[in-house]
Each structure stands twice: as C-alpha cells, then as structure tokens.
C-alpha cells in the first residue's frame, strides 16, 4: 500500500492532499498495462492506495555496493530499459496523454530478485 502523508497538516494541506490523492487514483484507474503497477483499490481514512505488490525499486538493484556487474548483466539492464520505455509509451498513448514527471530509479518498482531470463 502507498500511504499519503501530510507532515504538518493544517486544513489547507489536508484538503490539497485529499484532492491530489483522488486525482492520482483517477489517473491510475485509467490504465492497465503489464509494465505499469496495477491499482486494486483505495482507502480514504487513512489515505492509501492498494497496489500490486512489488518488493523493491530499481535504485536498490543499481546502487547496492554489495552487487557486482555480473549480478546485473547488460542484457538484463537492456530489458529493464525497454520495459520502462514500454510503460512510458503506454502512458503517453492515452488520451489525453499522461506525463510521469518524476521518472527515476527510485520510482521504478521491480520484483526482487530481478528476473535473469530475457524474453
């Protein structure tokens, strides 16, 4: 689940976060694609998304000092890049298109351990 936190809530912050939350739910409910995280539902109190369970983020795999290049070979990096591009293409092909605006390794959810098979 993804929880929406308001660090120092005043009335305006709560109302603004509430509308941001519902807007994101509306956007996420418009798409289903194998390269995008699935939204299953939501809770209003407290505000949570109920999403597909994925155990990690790409940054964990890329920046883990204990991992070697052999554990994340070039062919797997290429597949991950193509999967990300497919997800972005799916968002951009909607009408109106959705622009992610915060695409970075910390926001790319992955299954851990990363799949070594290349389709």
C-alpha positions as a LaTeX table, in Angstrom:
\begin{tabular}{lrrr}
\hline
Residue & $x$ (\AA) & $y$ (\AA) & $z$ (\AA) \\
\hline
Unk1 & 0.00 & 0.00 & 0.00 \\
Unk2 & 1.11 & 3.55 & $-0.63$ \\
Unk3 & 0.17 & 5.99 & 2.10 \\
Unk4 & $-0.27$ & 9.72 & 1.58 \\
Unk5 & 1.45 & 11.60 & 4.41 \\
Unk6 & 0.97 & 15.24 & 5.37 \\
Unk7 & 3.90 & 16.11 & 7.68 \\
Unk8 & 2.47 & 19.23 & 9.38 \\
Unk9 & $-1.18$ & 19.18 & 8.41 \\
Unk10 & $-3.30$ & 22.25 & 8.54 \\
Unk11 & $-6.75$ & 22.39 & 6.98 \\
Unk12 & $-5.46$ & 23.62 & 3.60 \\
Unk13 & $-2.76$ & 20.91 & 3.40 \\
Unk14 & $-5.28$ & 18.17 & 4.18 \\
Unk15 & $-7.73$ & 19.38 & 1.54 \\
Unk16 & $-4.97$ & 19.77 & $-1.06$ \\
Unk17 & $-3.55$ & 16.28 & $-0.34$ \\
Unk18 & $-7.06$ & 14.80 & $-0.45$ \\
Unk19 & $-7.64$ & 16.19 & $-3.96$ \\
Unk20 & $-4.13$ & 15.17 & $-5.13$ \\
Unk21 & $-4.78$ & 11.66 & $-3.82$ \\
Unk22 & $-8.11$ & 11.32 & $-5.62$ \\
Unk23 & $-6.66$ & 12.77 & $-8.82$ \\
Unk24 & $-3.83$ & 10.20 & $-8.77$ \\
Unk25 & $-6.36$ & 7.41 & $-8.13$ \\
Unk26 & $-8.42$ & 8.62 & $-11.11$ \\
Unk27 & $-5.35$ & 8.65 & $-13.34$ \\
Unk28 & $-4.14$ & 5.21 & $-12.18$ \\
Unk29 & $-7.60$ & 3.72 & $-12.69$ \\
Unk30 & $-7.49$ & 4.61 & $-16.40$ \\
Unk31 & $-4.76$ & 2.19 & $-17.39$ \\
Unk32 & $-3.85$ & $-1.46$ & $-17.22$ \\
Unk33 & $-0.59$ & $-2.48$ & $-18.78$ \\
Unk34 & 1.95 & $-5.20$ & $-17.97$ \\
Unk35 & 4.69 & $-2.58$ & $-17.49$ \\
Unk36 & 2.71 & $-0.37$ & $-15.10$ \\
Unk37 & 1.87 & $-1.01$ & $-11.44$ \\
Unk38 & $-1.74$ & $-2.12$ & $-11.01$ \\
Unk39 & $-4.11$ & $-0.22$ & $-8.73$ \\
Unk40 & $-6.55$ & $-2.54$ & $-6.95$ \\
Unk41 & $-8.40$ & $-0.05$ & $-4.77$ \\
Unk42 & $-8.13$ & 2.72 & $-2.23$ \\
Unk43 & $-8.83$ & 3.58 & 1.37 \\
Unk44 & $-9.88$ & 7.08 & 2.37 \\
Unk45 & $-9.13$ & 7.01 & 6.10 \\
Unk46 & $-6.16$ & 6.93 & 6.22 \\
Unk47 & $-5.50$ & 7.67 & 2.55 \\
Unk48 & $-3.87$ & 4.59 & 0.99 \\
Unk49 & $-3.55$ & 3.11 & $-2.48$ \\
Unk50 & $-3.90$ & $-0.67$ & $-2.63$ \\
Unk51 & $-1.48$ & $-1.62$ & $-5.41$ \\
Unk52 & 0.23 & $-4.64$ & $-6.87$ \\
Unk53 & 2.89 & $-5.99$ & $-4.51$ \\
Unk54 & 6.42 & $-5.43$ & $-5.78$ \\
Unk55 & 9.32 & $-5.95$ & $-3.43$ \\
Unk56 & 11.80 & $-3.29$ & $-4.46$ \\
Unk57 & 12.80 & $-0.32$ & $-6.53$ \\
Unk58 & 15.34 & $-0.20$ & $-9.35$ \\
Unk59 & 17.70 & 2.04 & $-7.39$ \\
Unk60 & 18.22 & $-0.78$ & $-4.86$ \\
Unk61 & 19.50 & $-3.04$ & $-7.64$ \\
Unk62 & 21.59 & $-0.37$ & $-9.35$ \\
Unk63 & 23.27 & 1.25 & $-6.36$ \\
Unk64 & 23.75 & $-1.66$ & $-3.96$ \\
Unk65 & 27.51 & $-1.63$ & $-3.21$ \\
Unk66 & 27.42 & $-5.40$ & $-2.47$ \\
Unk67 & 26.32 & $-6.24$ & $-6.00$ \\
Unk68 & 28.70 & $-6.81$ & $-8.88$ \\
Unk69 & 28.14 & $-6.07$ & $-12.56$ \\
Unk70 & 27.74 & $-9.83$ & $-13.08$ \\
Unk71 & 24.57 & $-9.73$ & $-10.95$ \\
Unk72 & 23.00 & $-7.12$ & $-13.24$ \\
Unk73 & 24.32 & $-8.02$ & $-16.72$ \\
Unk74 & 23.97 & $-5.76$ & $-19.72$ \\
Unk75 & 21.21 & $-7.90$ & $-21.26$ \\
Unk76 & 19.11 & $-7.51$ & $-18.09$ \\
Unk77 & 19.79 & $-3.75$ & $-17.98$ \\
Unk78 & 18.64 & $-3.52$ & $-21.61$ \\
Unk79 & 15.44 & $-5.44$ & $-20.83$ \\
Unk80 & 14.71 & $-3.18$ & $-17.86$ \\
Unk81 & 15.24 & $-0.11$ & $-20.06$ \\
Unk82 & 12.89 & $-1.46$ & $-22.72$ \\
Unk83 & 10.26 & $-2.33$ & $-20.09$ \\
Unk84 & 10.43 & 1.23 & $-18.73$ \\
Unk85 & 10.09 & 2.62 & $-22.26$ \\
Unk86 & 7.04 & 0.39 & $-22.88$ \\
Unk87 & 5.42 & 1.68 & $-19.68$ \\
Unk88 & 6.07 & 5.29 & $-20.68$ \\
Unk89 & 4.73 & 4.63 & $-24.17$ \\
Unk90 & 1.54 & 3.24 & $-22.62$ \\
Unk91 & 1.10 & 6.40 & $-20.53$ \\
Unk92 & 1.83 & 8.69 & $-23.48$ \\
Unk93 & $-0.61$ & 6.85 & $-25.74$ \\
Unk94 & $-3.61$ & 7.63 & $-23.51$ \\
Unk95 & $-5.97$ & 10.42 & $-24.47$ \\
Unk96 & $-5.07$ & 12.83 & $-23.00$ \\
Unk97 & $-1.51$ & 11.55 & $-22.56$ \\
Unk98 & $-0.06$ & 11.18 & $-19.07$ \\
Unk99 & 3.42 & 12.56 & $-18.41$ \\
Unk100 & 5.12 & 10.93 & $-15.42$ \\
Unk101 & 7.28 & 13.99 & $-14.46$ \\
Unk102 & 9.31 & 12.07 & $-11.85$ \\
Unk103 & 10.81 & 9.13 & $-13.73$ \\
Unk104 & 13.90 & 7.98 & $-11.85$ \\
Unk105 & 15.27 & 4.73 & $-10.49$ \\
Unk106 & 13.72 & 5.36 & $-7.05$ \\
Unk107 & 10.25 & 5.35 & $-8.68$ \\
Unk108 & 10.67 & 2.21 & $-10.81$ \\
Unk109 & 9.19 & $-0.76$ & $-8.93$ \\
Unk110 & 10.74 & $-4.16$ & $-9.61$ \\
Unk111 & 10.44 & $-7.74$ & $-8.45$ \\
Unk112 & 13.33 & $-8.81$ & $-6.23$ \\
Unk113 & 15.36 & $-10.75$ & $-7.14$ \\
Unk114 & 15.45 & $-9.30$ & $-10.61$ \\
Unk115 & 14.50 & $-11.79$ & $-13.29$ \\
Unk116 & 17.52 & $-13.09$ & $-15.16$ \\
Unk117 & 15.55 & $-14.53$ & $-18.06$ \\
Unk118 & 15.32 & $-12.40$ & $-21.16$ \\
Unk119 & 12.10 & $-12.77$ & $-23.17$ \\
\hline
\end{tabular}
